[in-house]
């Protein structure tokens, strides 16, 4: 047995000095991650908050809204403004909507009620819905369904005489999934698609691991439409964290979703990033940067947003620098 220096274990000054200069430690990203370009990850990780809104595409508008209340009000006003403009122009409004973010919907409903703004010209298409292992859509009555979330947080908060006809409110359940894209196109296409960015980089529930089906063919990826998907493990964990009390066993394993074709085919895009965990933490700081500033690739589905006109808004705390923070 080696003889130890009895003073070494008490040399706290030496231990402190070792922390003064950081020794590089590199490892490749975990093998289960679809996107594993370490150099690209390092590049976007280094983008500072002050530079986050700079982009080579002048039609891809990046913004930072610092305060939470201002962020959701701006989101709500974006929705209401487009609906009102369509009404005043005498045309229908066709919008694709997410469940997540959510706080903008009660605000939008309150504004619509205050303005007495009728939504009879409005046609909504939600972008996704949960499904079980056999591909059956979650029923609207289930507490975790996106249909229920939209009804409770938006539609049922509207004054009854202002609501759109129920037949103009659509969800991509398995019974309509096969012709969901056609339903949108038959109305002249979507005016706008709203959304957020998932932890794996998904838009709607178009998951990052689906990239393996396209073998790098970006054109085929961009043309892909609605389908049933297996949720990526990161999505299961993300949704467990913010919707199911941390219970990953409660999150359904599959979902029905629109595809990149519907997101890119809309006349405009409006994506809002509010992924915080409290305590100054955000799970969305890195992936928000990777989608906006990284390579355009099917392995990061949200990266295609860079290639089209649109609005991409960070909550201030999400735009903060990516840094190690042991919590």
N, C-alpha and C positions, 0 to 999 in steps of 0.2 A: 504494500500500500504506500503511495507517495506521501512524503512528508510535506504538509502544507505550511505556508508562511502564516503564522497566527495574526500578523498585522494586515495581510492583504484584504481579508474580508471586511476590514474596518476602514479601508482607504476610500472614504466617500468623496474626497477631493478629486481623486483620480477618476472615479465613476462619473463625477460631474463634468470633468474635462472631456471625457469621451463623447458627451452629448453636444459639445460645442461645434463639432464638425460632422455633418451627416455623411455617413458612408453609403454610397449608392447600393441599392438592392433592387435588382430587376428580376422579374419572372414573367413568363408568357401568360396571357389571359387564360382563365380556366377553359378546359376543353369543351365544356357543355355550351359555351357561348358561341352563337353563330358568327359574330364578327370578332376577329382575333388579331386585327392589324394593330400591333402595339405602338408603332410609330404614329399612326393616325390618331390613336387614342391619346398619346402623349401630347400631340399638337393641339387637339381641341381642349384637352384638360388645361392647357396653359393659357387659354383665352381668358383675359381678365374681364371683369364686369364692364369696365369702361369701353371695351372694344366689342362687346357681344352683339351690338346692333349693326356693325359694319359687315356688308356682304357685297360680293361681286355682282349679284343679280339685283338691279335697281327696282325691279317689280316685286321682289320678295322683301316685304317690309317687316323688319324686326323692331320691337319696342320693349321697353321696360316700364312697368307701372309699379311704383314702390309700395303703395299702401293697399292692403287687402280689400278694403271697402271700395276704393277707387277702381281696383282691378275688376271686381265683379259688377260694379255699376257700368263700367265701360263695356264689358261683355254684354250685359243686358241691353244697353243702348245700341250696340251693334245689331242685335237681333231685332229690336223694336224699330230701329231706323230703316232697316231693309224691308220689313213688313209694311211699314207706313208708306215708304216710297213706292212700293208696288201698288198699294191701294190707290194712292193719288195718281199714279200713271194709268190706272184702269186695267191692270194685268194681274194674273195670278202670281203668287209667290210659292216657290218650291224650295224647301230647305232640307238638308240632311243634318241630323242632330245627334249629339253624343249623350251618354250618361257618364259624366265625368269630363270636365268639371260639372258641378250641380248648383252651387249657390246663386248663379246668375238667373236661374229660372223663376224662383219666387219674386225676385226683383223685377224681372221683365213682366211677369203677370201683374204685379202691382202697378207698374207704369201703364200697361195696356188698359187696365181697369180705370185708372185715373184719367187717361186720355179718351176713354170710351171708344177705343179702336177696335172695330170689328175684324174678326179673322176669317170671315167667310170665304175669302180668296186664298187662304193659306192651305198648302198641302205639305205635310211633314213626313219625312222618312227617317226613322232612327237607323243608325249605322250598324247596330249589333244587338245580340241577345244571347243569354246563356243557353246551353243545351246539356243534356245528360250524356252518359257514355254511349247511349244508343242513338244519339242525335235528335232526341225529342226536345223541342223548345221549352224553356221554363214557362209555366203558366203565369198570366198577369196577376193572379191572386197571390203568388209566392212572394214572400217578403223581399227576396233578393233579386227579383226580376226587373229588367230595365223598363218593361211596359208599366209596371206599377210605379216605379220611380218617376217616370215622366207624367203619369196621370196625377200622382200626389203632389209633385213639386211644381208642375206647370199647368196642365190643362184644367184640372179641377179647381185650381185657384183663380181661373178666369171667371168673370161674371158669365152666367149661363148664356145670355143672349149674345155674347161676344165670341164664344168658342167656335172653332171651325166645325163643320159637320164631322161626325165620328168616322165616316167613311173616307175622310181625307187625312186621317192619322194612321200611319203605316209603321209596321215593325217587321224585320226580316225573319219571321218565324218559318219553320221548316215547310209549312204548307204553301208559302208564297215564294220561298227562296229561289226556286227555279226561274221565276219570271220577275224577280224584284228589280233587276236592272231595266227590264222593259217597262215596268210600271213608272219608273222615273222618266225614261225617255219619252213615253207616250204623253207626258205633260210638258214636253219641250226641254227636258233636262233640268238639273238643279241650278238654282241661282247661286247658291252658296252651300258649302259643306263646312260645318263647325266640328271641332274636335280638340283632343289633347294628344299627348305623347306618352306611350307606355314605357315602362322601365326597360324592356327589351328593344324599344324603338318602334313598337307597333303603332299603327294608325288604324282606327276602328279596332277590330280584333284580328287584323291582318298581321300575323305573328312573324317574328324574325326567322324562325327555323323553316318557314315555307320557302326561303331562298334556295334551299337544296333542290327544289323541284324545277328551278329555272336555269341552273348551270351558268349563272352569270349573264343570262340573256335579259338585259334591262328592258328591251322593247316588249318581250312577252310578259314580263312582270307588270309593266305599266298597263297592259291590256287585260289583266286578270280581273274577273268579276266576282259576284257574290258566291259564297260557298260555306260549307261546314268545316270548322277547323278544330284541331286539338290545341288547347291553350299551352303556351310555353311555361315552364316552371317559374320563370321570373314573373309572369303575369299572375299565376296562381298566388304567389307570395305577395305581390303588390296589392292585389285585390283583397286578399285575406287581411292585410294590414289596414287598409282604409275603409273596407266595407263590411268585414265579417269578424270584427273583434280579434283579429290575429289568427282565426281558426282556418288553417289551410285545408282542412278536411271538408269544410262546408262550401268551398268554392267549386262550382261545377267544372268538370274537366274539359268541356268543349263549348263551342259557341258558333252561332251563325253570324256572318259579317258581310258587309259590302267589300269590294276589292279596290285596289289602286285605280282601276278604270273609272269608278264612280267619284273618287276623290279628285283625280286629275281632270275628269270630264266636266265637273261643275264649273260654272262661269267664274267663281271666286272661291277662296279658301280662307278660313278664319280660325286659327288654332291658338289655344290658350293654355299656358303651362303654370300650374299652381301646386305642384307636387311637394308639399312640405310635411314634416312629421312632428313639428313642434320642437321647442328647445333649440331653435336655430339650425335645425337639420333639414335637408331636402334630398330626396332620392332622385330628383329630376335635374339637378345641376349639370351632371355630366351628359346624360342622354339627350337633354335639351340642346346642348352644344353639339353633340355628335350628329344629331339630325339636321341641325341648321348649318353646320360648318364642316362636317366630315365628308368623306367620299360618298357619292350617290351610288348606292348599292342595294340590292334586294335584301342583303343581310341586316340592313338598318332601314326598314320600310319607310319611316318618316323622312328619310333623307330626300325622297323624291319631291317633297314640298319645296325644296330649294329651286327646283327647275320650273316652277309655275308662279304666276302672280298670286299674291296672297298676303295675309296678315299673320304674324307669329309673335305672340305677346308673352313675355316673361313676367311673372310676379317678381317684385324686387328681391325677395329672399331666395328665389330660385335662380336668379341671375348672379348671385354672389359667386366669388371665386371658388373653384373646386380645390379643396384642401383636406388634408388629414385632420380629423377632429375626433379624438377618442372620447366617446360618450357612454 
